[in-house]
Amino acid sequence: MDESAEIVSDGGHEAAAAAAIMDTDNGLVEEEKNTDVKVAPALISVHPFEKSVVVAVGSELRLFDLEGDCSVSLKDDSGGPFHSDAIRAITFGAKGRLFVSAGDDKLVKIWATSSWHCARSVSADKRVSAVAISHNGKYVAFADKFGVIWLITLDEDDANQSKVDNKAVPILGHYCSIVTRLEFSPDDRFIASSDRDFKIRITAFPKRPLKGALEIQSFCLGHKDYVSCLSFAHPLGYDHGFLFSGGGDSTVRLWDFFSGLLLATCEVGAKAELLQSTGTKDSYPPVTDLCSSFDGTIIAVAIQSLHGIVLLNCDFSDRTLSVAKVVTLEENYFPTSLASSTFTQRMWTIMGASNHLTPSTTQLPTRIRVISGYCKDRSNDNGYGPTVLEDSEVPGSQKLLSHLQGSPDVTKEDTALAAAAEAVKVSMRNMLIKKEYTLDKRELRKRNRNDRKLR
């Protein structure tokens, strides 16, 4: 393995200041001594028909049934353990029948939403960074921190033919680069995978995927920093559809993914006037998440230093992306994850993290804000555009918020929210920004690698 591409941040540990020390047993020099707990951004996912909402905070999954107006406890019938470490990826299937969670405990758990029992639990070799469910509900794909993408088949015939029993099969790889997002195209013909090395790979999804996905359709190259999020759009009148991406270069880009051609770029950080001075050069904060409307004409974008979201208009015929509106939320609220419900035209946002940077505080606040009407015409100012709902107007109201947010008192503390924002910022940087090592340090790390399995 090329050590220059080695994954050096395997879980977003927060760096604590410490002097370099020498381990006399193995000669390994430690530059950092991690005495603090890990920080994982809070995640939110909404059932495609808005039947339920799921929040992941650390190793905890919180579920609220909107149809039954009640919280639900998840049950594990798979015989495996519950999540015991930070959850890094959650998603509903396109039809809402499946839900998948995965993370740092190397577990991929597949839940049946009809009963909210874990139907299957698969152990990965490395920590999991991204998951996706095929639109036909037959496959679950996940990526680990070493850039390998694995496939779980839910199709009994496929599983019997390949003699696979509760195991995942590797189908493609990103050469030791952390995969940040996975998405199946709406027709399941392609799977898009992005990584921290600025690239997006479009792979043709084969008829027999358990044999491997070897045919690369295209590479979408143009981002100047890591790619953080992806979203397919399939508007009427276009054969293959399009792909949106957001990244650490503070841009959202529109792609003809079939050919890999970059069609449009919107510098959302610059448009939202979020210029930062880094001391050596000026930069813009990264895009943390995005999601698009069903037809792809509206894209909601979360930016690390923006207390709100940016709504973009996409004109596919003119190949343009333009800022339609910046929806401002309260100060010190910086969304870490977005989820949309097309049928109700509601955008669900969450801000939070699993733990604090300092041992004195064991839990950071989690805060949910919901925006209604984000897909509607925003050309006038007569209240017909996006509206930030009050807590009493959110579906499920206080009952939902109390369950999904945790303690209702700490969420109102501005200082706690500011600490959460800073924790998530440091966590994302440690996980996605590469560390530079001297040749001597690289050789030292190579000799002391702990991921080599004994034969």
C-alpha positions as CSV (number, residue, x, y, z in Angstrom):
1,M,0.0,0.0,0.0
2,D,1.2,3.5,-0.9
3,E,1.8,5.1,2.5
4,S,1.5,8.6,1.0
5,A,-2.2,7.8,0.6
6,E,-2.6,6.1,3.9
7,I,-5.7,6.9,5.9
8,V,-4.3,8.7,8.9
9,S,-7.5,9.9,10.5
10,D,-9.7,6.9,11.1
11,G,-12.7,8.4,12.9
12,G,-12.3,12.1,13.3
13,H,-10.4,12.1,16.6
14,E,-10.0,15.6,18.1
15,A,-6.3,16.5,18.4
16,A,-5.1,17.5,21.9
17,A,-2.0,19.6,22.3
18,A,0.9,17.6,23.5
19,A,4.6,17.6,23.1
20,A,6.3,14.9,21.0
21,I,7.2,11.9,23.0
22,M,9.2,8.7,22.2
23,D,7.6,5.3,22.7
24,T,10.7,3.3,23.8
25,D,9.1,0.0,23.0
26,N,8.6,0.5,19.3
27,G,10.4,3.8,18.5
28,L,7.2,5.5,17.3
29,V,7.2,9.2,17.7
30,E,3.8,10.6,18.7
31,E,3.1,14.1,17.6
32,E,-0.4,14.2,19.0
33,K,-1.8,12.7,22.2
34,N,-5.5,12.2,21.9
35,T,-7.0,12.5,25.3
36,D,-10.4,13.7,24.2
37,V,-13.3,11.8,22.9
38,K,-14.3,11.5,19.3
39,V,-16.7,13.9,17.7
40,A,-19.2,12.8,15.0
41,P,-21.6,15.2,13.3
42,A,-25.3,14.6,14.0
43,L,-27.2,13.2,11.0
44,I,-30.8,13.3,9.9
45,S,-32.8,11.2,7.4
46,V,-36.5,11.4,6.5
47,H,-38.7,8.7,5.1
48,P,-39.4,9.4,1.4
49,F,-43.1,9.8,2.2
50,E,-42.4,11.5,5.5
51,K,-43.7,8.7,7.6
52,S,-40.8,8.8,10.0
53,V,-37.7,10.8,10.9
54,V,-34.4,9.3,12.2
55,V,-31.5,11.1,13.9
56,A,-28.1,9.7,14.5
57,V,-26.1,11.3,17.4
58,G,-22.9,9.4,18.2
59,S,-23.8,5.7,18.5
60,E,-27.4,6.4,19.2
61,L,-30.3,6.1,16.7
62,R,-33.4,8.1,17.6
63,L,-36.6,7.4,15.7
64,F,-39.9,9.2,15.6
65,D,-43.0,7.8,13.8
66,L,-44.9,10.7,12.3
67,E,-47.9,8.6,11.3
68,G,-48.3,7.2,14.9
69,D,-47.1,10.5,16.5
70,C,-44.8,8.6,18.8
71,S,-41.2,7.7,19.4
72,V,-40.2,4.1,18.5
73,S,-37.5,1.8,20.0
74,L,-35.5,-0.1,17.5
75,K,-35.1,-3.8,18.0
76,D,-32.3,-6.0,16.8
77,D,-33.3,-9.5,15.6
78,S,-30.0,-10.1,13.7
79,G,-28.2,-11.6,16.6
80,G,-25.5,-8.9,16.5
81,P,-24.8,-6.0,18.8
82,F,-26.3,-2.5,18.6
83,H,-24.0,0.3,17.4
84,S,-21.3,1.0,19.9
85,D,-19.4,3.8,18.2
86,A,-20.1,6.9,16.1
87,I,-22.6,6.4,13.3
88,R,-21.2,8.0,10.1
89,A,-23.9,7.3,7.6
90,I,-27.7,6.7,7.6
91,T,-30.2,6.5,4.7
92,F,-33.7,5.4,3.7
93,G,-34.3,3.3,0.6
94,A,-36.2,5.0,-2.3
95,K,-39.4,3.2,-1.4
96,G,-39.0,3.6,2.3
97,R,-39.0,-0.1,3.1
98,L,-35.4,-0.2,4.2
99,F,-33.2,1.9,6.4
100,V,-29.4,1.5,6.8
101,S,-27.0,2.7,9.5
102,A,-23.2,2.3,9.7
103,G,-20.2,3.8,11.2
104,D,-17.0,3.5,13.3
105,D,-17.9,0.2,14.9
106,K,-17.6,-1.5,11.5
107,L,-21.2,-2.5,11.6
108,V,-23.7,-2.1,8.7
109,K,-27.2,-2.6,10.0
110,I,-30.2,-3.0,7.7
111,W,-33.6,-2.2,9.3
112,A,-37.1,-3.1,8.0
113,T,-39.1,0.1,8.5
114,S,-42.4,-1.8,8.7
115,S,-41.5,-3.2,12.2
116,W,-38.2,-1.3,12.8
117,H,-36.4,-4.6,13.5
118,C,-32.8,-5.0,12.4
119,A,-33.2,-7.7,9.7
120,R,-29.5,-8.0,9.0
121,S,-26.2,-6.9,10.5
122,V,-22.9,-7.2,8.5
123,S,-19.4,-6.7,9.9
124,A,-17.0,-4.7,7.8
125,D,-13.2,-5.0,7.9
126,K,-12.7,-1.3,8.4
127,R,-14.7,1.7,9.7
128,V,-17.6,2.6,7.4
129,S,-17.8,6.1,5.9
130,A,-20.8,5.9,3.4
131,V,-23.8,3.8,2.5
132,A,-26.4,3.6,-0.2
133,I,-29.4,1.5,-1.1
134,S,-30.3,0.6,-4.7
135,H,-33.6,2.0,-5.8
136,N,-35.0,-1.5,-6.5
137,G,-34.1,-2.4,-2.9
138,K,-32.0,-5.4,-3.9
139,Y,-28.5,-4.1,-2.8
140,V,-26.9,-2.1,-0.1
141,A,-23.5,-0.6,-0.9
142,F,-21.0,0.7,1.7
143,A,-17.5,2.1,1.7
144,D,-14.8,1.7,4.3
145,K,-12.0,4.1,5.3
146,F,-9.5,2.5,3.0
147,G,-11.5,3.3,-0.1
148,V,-13.0,-0.2,-0.7
149,I,-16.7,-0.3,-1.7
150,W,-18.6,-3.4,-0.7
151,L,-22.0,-4.8,-1.7
152,I,-24.6,-6.7,0.3
153,T,-27.2,-8.5,-1.7
154,L,-30.8,-8.7,-0.4
155,D,-31.9,-10.7,-3.3
156,E,-32.2,-14.4,-2.3
157,D,-31.6,-15.8,-5.8
158,D,-28.5,-13.7,-6.2
159,A,-27.2,-14.7,-2.8
160,N,-27.8,-18.4,-3.4
161,Q,-26.0,-18.2,-6.8
162,S,-22.9,-16.6,-5.3
163,K,-23.0,-18.7,-2.1
164,V,-22.9,-15.5,0.0
165,D,-24.2,-15.8,3.5
166,N,-24.5,-12.5,5.5
167,K,-21.3,-11.3,4.0
168,A,-20.3,-8.3,1.9
169,V,-18.4,-8.6,-1.4
170,P,-15.9,-6.0,-2.6
171,I,-16.9,-4.6,-6.0
172,L,-14.6,-1.5,-6.6
173,G,-12.1,0.7,-4.9
174,H,-10.7,4.3,-4.6
175,Y,-7.1,3.4,-3.9
176,C,-6.9,4.1,-0.2
177,S,-8.8,7.4,-0.4
178,I,-11.7,7.9,2.1
179,V,-15.0,7.6,0.2
180,T,-17.2,10.4,1.4
181,R,-20.5,9.6,-0.4
182,L,-22.2,6.8,-2.4
183,E,-25.3,7.2,-4.5
184,F,-27.2,5.0,-6.9
185,S,-28.6,6.6,-10.0
186,P,-32.5,6.7,-10.1
187,D,-32.5,3.8,-12.7
188,D,-29.9,1.8,-10.8
189,R,-27.6,1.7,-13.9
190,F,-24.8,3.6,-12.2
191,I,-23.3,4.1,-8.8
192,A,-21.5,7.4,-8.0
193,S,-18.7,7.4,-5.4
194,S,-16.8,10.5,-4.2
195,D,-13.6,10.8,-2.1
196,R,-11.4,13.2,-0.3
197,D,-8.9,13.3,-3.2
198,F,-11.2,15.6,-5.2
199,K,-12.7,13.0,-7.5
200,I,-16.0,11.5,-8.4
201,R,-16.2,8.1,-10.0
202,I,-19.2,6.9,-12.0
203,T,-19.3,3.1,-12.3
204,A,-21.7,1.1,-14.5
205,F,-23.6,-1.1,-12.1
206,P,-23.4,-4.6,-13.7
207,K,-26.2,-7.2,-14.0
208,R,-24.2,-9.5,-11.8
209,P,-22.6,-7.0,-9.3
210,L,-21.3,-9.6,-6.9
211,K,-18.8,-10.5,-9.6
212,G,-17.4,-7.0,-9.3
213,A,-18.1,-3.6,-10.9
214,L,-15.2,-3.1,-13.2
215,E,-16.6,-0.8,-15.9
216,I,-15.9,2.8,-15.2
217,Q,-18.4,5.1,-17.1
218,S,-16.6,8.3,-16.3
219,F,-14.7,10.5,-13.8
220,C,-16.1,13.9,-12.9
221,L,-13.0,16.0,-12.2
222,G,-13.0,19.6,-11.2
223,H,-13.3,20.1,-7.5
224,K,-10.3,21.7,-5.8
225,D,-10.8,20.0,-2.5
226,Y,-12.5,16.9,-1.1
227,V,-16.0,16.1,-2.4
228,S,-18.5,16.0,0.5
229,C,-21.9,15.2,-1.0
230,L,-23.7,14.0,-4.1
231,S,-27.2,14.0,-5.4
232,F,-28.7,12.6,-8.7
233,A,-31.4,14.4,-10.6
234,H,-33.5,12.9,-13.4
235,P,-35.7,15.7,-14.9
236,L,-38.2,14.8,-17.7
237,G,-36.8,15.0,-21.2
238,Y,-33.2,13.9,-20.3
239,D,-32.1,10.3,-20.9
240,H,-29.4,9.9,-18.3
241,G,-30.1,12.8,-15.9
242,F,-27.5,14.8,-14.0
243,L,-25.4,14.8,-10.9
244,F,-24.9,17.6,-8.3
245,S,-21.8,17.6,-6.0
246,G,-20.6,19.8,-3.2
247,G,-17.1,20.0,-1.7
248,G,-14.5,21.5,0.5
249,D,-13.8,24.1,-2.2
250,S,-17.1,25.8,-1.2
251,T,-18.7,25.0,-4.6
252,V,-21.7,23.2,-5.9
253,R,-21.2,21.7,-9.4
254,L,-23.5,20.3,-12.0
255,W,-22.3,17.3,-14.1
256,D,-23.3,15.4,-17.1
257,F,-22.1,12.3,-15.3
258,F,-22.5,10.0,-18.3
259,S,-19.7,11.8,-20.1
260,G,-18.0,13.3,-17.0
261,L,-18.5,16.8,-18.4
262,L,-18.7,19.7,-15.9
263,L,-21.7,21.8,-16.9
264,A,-21.9,24.5,-14.3
265,T,-20.2,25.7,-11.1
266,C,-21.7,27.9,-8.3
267,E,-19.3,29.3,-5.8
268,V,-21.8,29.2,-2.9
269,G,-19.3,30.3,-0.3
270,A,-18.5,33.4,-2.2
271,K,-22.2,34.1,-3.1
272,A,-23.1,33.8,0.6
273,E,-20.2,36.2,1.5
274,L,-18.5,33.7,3.8
275,L,-14.9,34.6,3.0
276,Q,-12.5,33.5,5.7
277,S,-8.9,34.7,6.4
278,T,-6.6,31.7,7.1
279,G,-3.5,33.8,7.8
280,T,-1.7,32.7,4.7
281,K,-4.6,32.9,2.2
282,D,-8.2,33.6,1.9
283,S,-10.6,30.7,1.6
284,Y,-14.3,29.8,1.8
285,P,-15.8,27.2,4.1
286,P,-16.8,23.8,2.7
287,V,-20.2,22.6,1.7
288,T,-21.2,20.0,4.3
289,D,-24.4,18.7,2.7
290,L,-26.8,19.2,-0.1
291,C,-30.1,17.7,-1.4
292,S,-32.2,18.4,-4.4
293,S,-35.9,18.5,-5.2
294,F,-37.4,15.6,-7.1
295,D,-36.9,17.2,-10.5
296,G,-33.6,18.7,-9.5
297,T,-34.6,22.3,-10.2
298,I,-34.0,23.3,-6.5
299,I,-30.9,22.4,-4.5
300,A,-30.6,23.1,-0.8
301,V,-27.0,23.6,0.4
302,A,-25.5,23.6,3.9
303,I,-22.2,25.5,4.4
304,Q,-20.0,25.0,7.4
305,S,-20.0,28.7,8.5
306,L,-23.5,29.7,7.4
307,H,-26.3,29.8,10.0
308,G,-28.9,28.7,7.4
309,I,-29.1,27.2,4.0
310,V,-28.6,28.4,0.4
311,L,-31.3,27.6,-2.1
312,L,-30.0,27.2,-5.7
313,N,-32.0,27.3,-9.0
314,C,-30.8,24.8,-11.7
315,D,-31.7,25.5,-15.3
316,F,-30.9,22.3,-17.2
317,S,-31.5,23.7,-20.6
318,D,-29.2,26.6,-20.1
319,R,-26.8,24.6,-17.9
320,T,-26.7,27.2,-15.1
321,L,-26.7,27.2,-11.3
322,S,-27.7,30.4,-9.5
323,V,-28.5,31.4,-6.0
324,A,-32.2,31.9,-5.4
325,K,-32.3,32.7,-1.7
326,V,-30.4,32.4,1.5
327,V,-32.7,31.2,4.3
328,T,-31.3,32.5,7.5
329,L,-31.7,30.6,10.8
330,E,-30.8,31.7,14.3
331,E,-27.2,32.7,15.1
332,N,-24.9,29.9,16.1
333,Y,-27.1,27.4,14.2
334,F,-25.0,25.7,11.4
335,P,-26.7,22.6,9.9
336,T,-24.6,19.5,9.8
337,S,-27.1,17.4,7.8
338,L,-30.1,18.0,5.5
339,A,-33.0,15.8,4.5
340,S,-36.0,16.7,2.3
341,S,-39.5,15.4,1.8
342,T,-40.5,16.2,-1.7
343,F,-44.2,15.4,-1.2
344,T,-44.6,17.8,1.7
345,Q,-42.0,20.3,0.4
346,R,-40.3,20.3,3.8
347,M,-36.5,20.6,4.4
348,W,-35.4,19.0,7.7
349,T,-32.0,20.3,9.1
350,I,-30.0,19.2,12.1
351,M,-27.1,20.7,14.0
352,G,-25.2,18.7,16.6
353,A,-22.3,16.5,17.5
354,S,-21.8,13.4,19.6
355,N,-19.5,14.8,22.2
356,H,-17.5,17.8,23.3
357,L,-13.9,18.7,22.8
358,T,-13.3,18.9,26.5
359,P,-13.9,16.2,29.1
360,S,-15.9,18.6,31.3
361,T,-18.9,18.4,29.0
362,T,-20.1,15.0,28.0
363,Q,-22.8,15.9,25.5
364,L,-23.3,18.7,22.9
365,P,-26.7,19.9,22.0
366,T,-28.7,18.7,19.1
367,R,-31.1,21.1,17.4
368,I,-33.6,20.4,14.6
369,R,-35.0,23.2,12.3
370,V,-37.6,22.6,9.6
371,I,-38.2,24.8,6.5
372,S,-41.5,24.5,4.7
373,G,-42.2,25.4,1.0
374,Y,-38.6,25.4,-0.1
375,C,-39.6,24.2,-3.6
376,K,-42.1,26.9,-4.2
377,D,-41.8,29.9,-6.3
378,R,-39.5,32.4,-4.5
379,S,-39.8,35.2,-7.1
380,N,-42.1,37.3,-4.8
381,D,-41.9,38.3,-1.1
382,N,-45.5,37.7,-0.3
383,G,-44.9,34.8,2.1
384,Y,-45.1,32.2,-0.7
385,G,-41.5,31.2,-0.4
386,P,-39.6,29.1,2.2
387,T,-40.7,29.5,5.8
388,V,-38.8,28.5,8.9
389,L,-41.3,26.7,11.1
390,E,-41.6,27.4,14.8
391,D,-41.2,24.4,17.1
392,S,-45.0,24.2,17.6
393,E,-45.5,24.0,13.8
394,V,-43.0,21.1,13.2
395,P,-44.8,17.8,12.5
396,G,-44.8,15.9,15.8
397,S,-44.3,19.2,17.6
398,Q,-42.6,19.2,21.0
399,K,-43.0,15.4,21.4
400,L,-40.8,14.9,18.3
401,L,-38.3,17.5,19.2
402,S,-37.9,16.3,22.8
403,H,-37.1,12.8,21.6
404,L,-34.9,13.6,18.6
405,Q,-33.0,16.5,20.2
406,G,-32.5,15.0,23.6
407,S,-32.4,17.5,26.5
408,P,-34.6,20.5,25.5
409,D,-32.8,22.9,27.9
410,V,-29.3,22.6,26.6
411,T,-30.3,23.3,23.0
412,K,-31.2,26.9,23.8
413,E,-27.7,27.8,25.0
414,D,-25.9,29.8,22.4
415,T,-22.5,28.9,23.8
416,A,-23.3,25.2,23.6
417,L,-24.4,25.6,20.0
418,A,-21.3,27.5,19.1
419,A,-19.2,24.7,20.8
420,A,-21.0,22.1,18.7
421,A,-20.3,24.0,15.5
422,E,-16.6,24.2,16.3
423,A,-16.5,20.6,17.3
424,V,-18.0,19.5,14.0
425,K,-15.6,21.8,12.0
426,V,-12.5,20.3,13.7
427,S,-13.9,16.8,13.3
428,M,-14.5,17.1,9.5
429,R,-11.1,18.7,9.0
430,N,-9.3,15.9,10.8
431,M,-11.2,13.2,8.9
432,L,-11.1,14.7,5.4
433,I,-7.9,16.8,5.2
434,K,-4.8,14.9,4.5
435,K,-1.9,15.1,6.9
436,E,1.6,15.7,5.5
437,Y,4.5,13.6,6.7
438,T,8.2,13.6,6.1
439,L,9.8,10.6,4.5
440,D,11.3,9.5,7.8
441,K,8.0,9.8,9.6
442,R,6.2,7.9,6.8
443,E,8.7,5.0,7.1
444,L,8.3,5.0,10.9
445,R,4.5,4.8,10.5
446,K,4.9,2.1,8.0
447,R,6.9,-0.1,10.4
448,N,4.4,0.4,13.1
449,R,1.1,-0.1,11.2
450,N,-1.4,-1.9,13.3
451,D,-3.8,-3.0,10.5
452,R,-1.6,-5.9,9.3
453,K,-3.3,-9.1,10.1
454,L,-1.3,-11.9,11.6
455,R,-1.2,-15.0,9.4
